[in-house]
Structures are given as structure tokens and as C-alpha cells.
Amino acid sequence: MAITGCHGPSLGGGRMEALEEKEEEEQREEELMALEISDNLQAVETKVPVEEVCTPSDVPGFDWSSVDTSQLPPSYKTNSWKEEKLLQMADHFLQQYTHLCPDRKPLFLHPVNECGVEKFVSTTVRPTLLPYPELYHWDGCASFVSSYLTMEPLESPITPPSFLYSPTTILKHQRGNCFDFSVLLCSILIGAGYDAYCVQGYATHEMCTLDETLEMCPLLREPQEVPKDGMEKKSNKYRVKPRPDMQSMFELQQESKKAAETEAAQENKEKEEEKDTEVEKPKRDPLYGLRVHAWVLVLSGKRDVPETFFINPFTGNSHSTTDERFLGIESIWNHRNYWVNMQDCRNGCKELLFDLGDTVRWEIMLSGSNKPLQLLPRAEEKKKLPGRAMDNMGKEKEDMSFDMPASWVAQIQVSPREFETRCSRGENVVLYKKAKLENWAPYLNGDGLVKRLTIYTDLDCTEAVKVTEWFENREDMLEMREVNNQTQLTTDYFGPGHLFNLKAHTYTSLEPNTGCTMEFYHEARVDGLQKRVENANEMTEYFVGRDDFLHVRHTEFGKRGKIHLAGIGTDSSSRPIVQIRECFHRNLEKPADEDVAERIFLITEEMIHLTYHLKEKYITASKRDFFKGAESDRKGNKIMTPEMCITYQAGSSAKDKKLLHLYKLLQKLTEEEKQLKQQVQQSEAEVLKILVVRADEETDVKLSVSIYNTERNEMRRQQYEAMKDTTEDELPGLEDQEPDHLAPFLIQLGSREKMSKGQALRVRDDCLTDFKHRLINKVNIIQAHFEKVVEELQEKEQWFQENRTQLSTEQEEEFLARYSEMEFQIRVLALRLSREKQAAPQKYLVLEERLRKDPRLAEHLGHA
């Protein structure tokens, strides 16, 4: 098949003199298969464009011949002499390659651009760093390209395209094939500092046609747990003997039974999944191994990339170089050179090595051009070749070197509105295995919806199980919503800043009395409320960080009665309180038998039950029950009798508390009970208020616009334009004014109407001297900073060499990251220092000329 053609013969093309009999038979079988494929290839090529290649029904067709090229720069329409020479070298390279490797397909070297002019593929790559923080990392670049462009299939799936348009044209029309995607993505990645390359090769049908219906949605994939190195401690024979195992054998047996049941259930589940997998397997592709695809290769080294990987430009996902869906590589290129793969691809890309400096595995086109940077040990980098060898290499470079011409493509630009809108028409739909992912541009939907993930039970995506939605720019701070169709539960997740400090809200309906769970940002609340769970009969509240150590409050209700709650505006139902139970954490400032762990107010039974914390080395806790008496004295105060309190003191021989102390405690608890009733009623009212506010927020959704977003914030834009007009009227020509370098020195003279020649010369000399000192000080500051960082780097390197054997893997990685950051800082400082030293004399001469032409000094300095 075609991918076996991108293998192994080197450009020497020699044959072995003798082969084993078994190998000859295998070779004959392969030749027969190749003959059969070649006989049917013409028929396949004529059928495929009609049957296999078709644009999606929701994507309108586009006629590339209608592209207006009249406004394009001259570099798009003509070739420079250097580009013409490069095309001649490419033709010569292709002739040699075809002669030495006749079984391989022609290389993708110089397709035609949108103006009908042949351009070498490396010059189509235009390294560009776009001014958006998201595009400073590879995943952001890949996500942008995959979502911004609309995929178009190749005219023939088994041959490369004859056209390769510029990235600017592709961005303008927001569509392209895999080669267009790859060139644009590679340009952005190289601009962001990555060692990226475009790849021409072969891939599976699903990858070439952007068919992800058998792939799991990336949002549903669980992150892999990375095992921590060095966690296992070395055994020590002088360690303390462990305690005997006191576990119950019965419990262990029960656990083993449960484990066996779980394992059996897991095996059954795996068998069912295997059956489903057999059904879900893709159909056999008659063009397997022949389908041409283009993607991006990112080599390790630059930008601290630890491992080489692929990027599929259609999806923006990263893949290992051993991924079975990549079936072979013909060639790769970047803005500096072009490499042909000479390695065997019978097993796909699994066994490929990406050392582009190895001329046996990778045939380079421009041998004298800059070679890719590789991750080499520091010791190897310091090795130097002998003097003669260096001289010989220099002579060869002079003879063989040919620098790649600059890219003919104009500067790649993406406006903020285009970057925000992303996909064409502002929406994008991707079908995955039992899932559908929909994306929208911000502000496109009135409710702020930007993403929706729908999970189905079947492959046909007919029965939805769960829907997750993501929102942006909402004033109610709603960020995500999950709807479970099986349980009919809806959960809303909020960012910080909601009116009621809501963090999450789970409900079946926004109507009262239907039950709900609310989570709050407890740091923003005075009462420290973290969570509230409410239904028709009870309400449970969870607290964090309270001074009274309260962490749970559980309230049980009876049947409802009608009352009017202030602040809601409608008659709302209030439930009579039957019981309130509160739980407290341990307060170490009190003795355990005086620190209440739980207290229960039985409202209907007029009883209070207290349970204290356990004392150390005790298995029972102290308890105290209070019964409210109905007897009272003449003044109306309750009378306390010994029968009204039952006390159990765990492990204490001390005498019981006096009746007066118990009476005061009962009075305190009675007062707290009244306060608790009010707090519970306030909690009920807050729940109803939140439900009303949430219903209003969903009915009338409001989106927030930043004051810096002048395109959408009309009021802010009008204010800015009015202020700008006012400033221009008050200070005409302010923008065109240059700084007055003489002003500080002219002030010292006092009257500037009459100036002698000596004063003019002194003013000029003072101004130039001051400017010279400022330039020198600036250079000295950068030099001092540079020396300080270099010295710090040397100290850290010395420390690392001394303590390297004692460092853990995490400490070593942290040091290497800091070391790389400091090296980058040194390079930046060295560059700034060099630029300042070069620019200082020019700045001085410019100022001197400006002073000579200044009308205030020209009279005296004209002949000076």
C-alpha cells in the first residue's frame, strides 16, 4: 500500500545480492497486492470524490475561483529571484528523489497559491505572534485554529492538493483543507516560540474526514493520575516494630465478598462494553493507508516541551507520536527547511525517530540552512570540534548554504472581534461518541450560553441523559448548569459575586416547597453558612469557621400555616417548628464535660437535650435533659424544681450542679431557643427570596459588558469619544508635539527673550551632558541587573552540583524550571544591553542635530 512506499529505501537505492527464500515469497505477495491496488486505483480516484468526499449539509459551498486577488500584495503575484532559484533547486531535488526512490509518491514542494503562482511550501509559513494571551500556548493556538476555520475535504483523498493558499486568505474566508489548517497553526506556533513543523503523511478515515462519532468527548475524559516518584521509602532494619493487626476477620471476609461481587459486576460490564465496542467498530476503509492528511509536529526542547507530539489541526487535540491513527509520514517542513522521511512506516509512526539532524533517517533539502534545535546534554553542547574540522565545515557551508527566502505571505492579523467570535457564524457543533458538543461566540445568545454538552444513551444520539451548559458574562454570575434528565435535577453553579453569595443551587423547580440544595461562598457570609438542604419537612444547614463552633443545624417542621413574610411581597407559607438540632465542634478552651457537642430543642414536647463532648479515655459522654415546667411564681417567673433536669455525668465523682446554676442554664437555653426560631424563619424567608430572585434572573437575563469593551459598551464609547473631542478642542496639536529637551535648562536662565551666544552654548552643552548621563545610567542599570542575575545563576548551578544526589525528583524539576527561567531572563537582559549600547550614539547624534536646528538656539549655533 501507499504507506509502505514511504519507507525504507535510502537515496542510494542499492539492492542486496541475496535474499532468503521466505523473504522472496513475501516480497512477491506484496508486489501482487501492489499490482492489484494499482489496477483499481484509477477507478477509486474517480469514485472517491463523489462517494467519500462531501461537505457537511450545514456548511455552505464555496467557490475558491471567485476569490478577489486584485488587492493582494505584489509578493503574492510574482516571485523574487531568490524564490525562482529556490524553485529550481526544488525541481532538481525532486528529480534526484524520483530517480533514487521511484516507488514513492511525488513530494509536496511548490503548489500554486491563490494568484496562480508556484510558491515553495516553506515560504508559505509565516511565523506570527498574535497579541492574545491565549495564543501564547500551543493548546490555545490549536483550539483557535480548529474552531475558527471550517473544514473542507481534499478534492481527492489520496493525493495532496494542487493549491496551497496563504494563511491570510484562509483566515479571511475561514475555511480550508488539512494543509491550510496545518500551515496556519504552524505559523502561529512558531511565532509563539515552539519548534513546530507541518507534516504531510497518511492517516485514518476518521481523522482525515473529522469523524469523531466514535471518539469520546475530551470533556468526558478523566485526567490520568501521574504516579509520584520516590514515594516508597527504603526499608530500615532498625525501624520500630509495627503494632499487631487488630482488624476483625469477619469484616475482612465481608469486604472480600463485596470485592468479589464488585469484580464480577465489573467483568460483566466489561463484557457488555466489548459487545458494544464490536458494534461500534468503524467499517473497513477501502482506502486505508492511502488517505493523505496534514498535521503539525512539535519537537521537544523549545518552550520547555518535554516530549515530541502531534497536533491534529482539525480538532486541536494533541496525540502521541505512536498513535495508531497516524499511518505514515512523507515529509515535513517549516519556514527554514524541508525534510523527507527515509524511515520505514510499515508500522505507522510508532518507530519513527524525529532527530532531524540525522541525514540517514531524514533527507534535508537545504543542507546549509539552519538545522532544528535538539535537546542535547550540556556537556555535549560544550564540546568543540578541532580547528581544521571547523575550517572545513565553514568552507562547505560557504559552498552549499542557501538561506530560505523570507515568507511571501503578508502579516497575519486577527481583530479582537474575530478572535472572540471564532467559528464562522459564531457557532460550531461537534458530534462525539454518545455526545454532542455545541459552541457559541460570547454575546451571541441572549442568555450568555457559550457551550453545551449533551450526553446520550445510544450511538444515534436520540435519548439525552444529561445536559451541561456553560455561560459567560452574566450579571447573576451563573457559570455552568447541569440538567440530569433521569433524576430531573438541575444544578446551577455560580462564580463569586452573586447577590446571595450562591455557589451552587440544585433543584427540580424554582417553585417554593419543591425541595432544593444551596451552596454558598461561606467566606462572604457573616454567619459562615456553607450549605443548606431543604425539603417539605426538614431543613439542614452546614456552617464553617464560626466562633461558636457550630457546624450543623437540622430543623424538622410540621404542617404549614399561612402568614405574611415581609420582604417577599406575597403571602407565603410558614411551617411550625417541631425540632431543632445543633452540632458543635470541640472547643479546647472548655473542659470536655462542659463543652456541648449536640443540643436538641424539642419544641412541641417542651424539652431540651444536651450532649457534651467525650472526655479523654471515656466511651460515654455526659448528658443533660431539661423539661420546661408550667409552674410559675406570683411575678410570672418559671419555678425550677429538681425533677426538671436529669443529668448524667460521665466518670465524675463531683457533686451535681446547684439548682440555681441549672436554672440560669435553662433560662439561657430558653432565650437561645427563641433566637433559633427566628433564625430558622429567616432561613426559610431567605430560601423563598432566593427562589424568587432566581426566577426573575432566568426570566430577564442580563449580560455584563466590560468598560474596556468599547465596541459593545455604547455608553462608554460615547463618553470616550466626547472626552476625546473635548481634549482635542482644548489642546490642539498636542499629539504632534515633541518633548522639549531645553525646557529644564532655559528655566534656569530666567529671561529667555535675549540670549547671548555663551548662554546658548552652555544650554546646549548642559542638555547634551545631561542626556549622555541618562543614557550611561540606563546602560549601567541594565548591566548591573545582568551581572546580578548571572551571579545568582552561577550560585544556583554550583548549589545544584553539590546537592544533586540528595534532591528529590520534584526538587530537581523545580530547579530546572527556575534555571530555564533565569537563562531566559539573562538572554533578554543581554539583548536589551546590546540594543542600548548600539542605540545610544545614534540617540545622542539625533538630539545634537535637533538642538542645532532649534529656533531658540539656531541664531547662535548656526556656525558652532
Salt bridges, closest charged atoms under 4 A:
GLU52 OE1 - HIS205 NE2 3.84
GLU52 OE1 - ARG291 NH2 3.38
GLU83 OE1 - LYS119 NZ 3.44
ASP91 OD1 - HIS110 NE2 2.76
GLU118 OE1 - HIS110 ND1 3.53
GLU134 OE2 - ARG422 NH2 2.88
GLU152 OE2 - ARG175 NH1 2.96
GLU215 OE2 - ARG325 NH1 2.99
GLU280 OE1 - LYS433 NZ 2.79
ASP285 OD2 - ARG291 NE 2.77
ASP323 OD2 - HIS319 ND1 3.11
ASP323 OD2 - ARG325 NH2 2.86
GLU324 OE2 - LYS350 NZ 3.27
GLU330 OE1 - ARG104 NH2 2.98
ASP344 OD1 - HIS7 ND1 3.70
ASP344 OD2 - ARG346 NH1 3.02
ASP358 OD2 - ARG361 NH1 2.41
GLU420 OE1 - ARG712 NH1 2.51
GLU438 OE2 - ARG452 NH1 3.38
GLU469 OE2 - ARG452 NE 3.01
ASP476 OD2 - ARG474 NH2 2.66
ASP476 OD2 - ARG694 NH1 3.67
GLU482 OE1 - LYS466 NZ 3.98
ASP492 OD1 - ARG481 NE 2.77
ASP492 OD2 - ARG694 NH2 2.88
GLU523 OE2 - HIS522 NE2 3.45
ASP527 OD1 - ARG525 NE 3.00
GLU534 OE2 - ARG575 NH2 2.72
GLU538 OE1 - HIS554 NE2 3.27
GLU541 OE2 - ARG532 NE 3.02
GLU541 OE1 - ARG553 NH1 3.46
ASP548 OD2 - ARG546 NH2 2.98
GLU556 OE2 - HIS554 NE2 3.75
ASP571 OD1 - HIS564 ND1 3.15
GLU582 OE2 - ARG553 NE 3.02
GLU582 OE1 - ARG599 NE 2.78
GLU594 OE2 - LYS657 NZ 3.95
ASP595 OD2 - ARG586 NH1 3.00
ASP595 OD2 - HIS613 NE2 3.82
GLU598 OE2 - ARG581 NH1 3.38
ASP625 OD1 - HIS609 ND1 2.14
GLU672 OE1 - ARG599 NH1 2.34
GLU673 OE1 - LYS628 NZ 2.59
GLU673 OE2 - LYS677 NZ 3.99
GLU684 OE2 - ARG575 NE 3.03
GLU686 OE2 - ARG525 NH1 3.03
GLU686 OE1 - ARG532 NH2 2.83
GLU697 OE2 - HIS498 NE2 3.29
GLU697 OE1 - ARG694 NH1 2.71
GLU698 OE2 - ARG474 NH2 3.14
GLU698 OE2 - ARG481 NH2 2.73
GLU698 OE2 - ARG694 NH2 2.87
GLU711 OE1 - ARG417 NH2 3.04
GLU714 OE2 - ARG717 NH2 2.33
GLU721 OE2 - ARG717 NH1 2.67
GLU738 OE1 - ARG850 NE 3.91
ASP740 OD1 - ARG856 NH2 2.89
ASP765 OD1 - ARG764 NH2 3.15
ASP770 OD2 - ARG774 NE 3.22
GLU792 OE2 - ARG818 NH2 3.74
GLU821 OE2 - ARG818 NH1 3.62
GLU823 OE2 - ARG378 NH2 3.28
GLU836 OE2 - LYS778 NZ 3.24
GLU849 OE2 - ARG852 NH2 2.58
GLU849 OE2 - LYS853 NZ 3.45
ASP854 OD1 - ARG856 NE 3.00
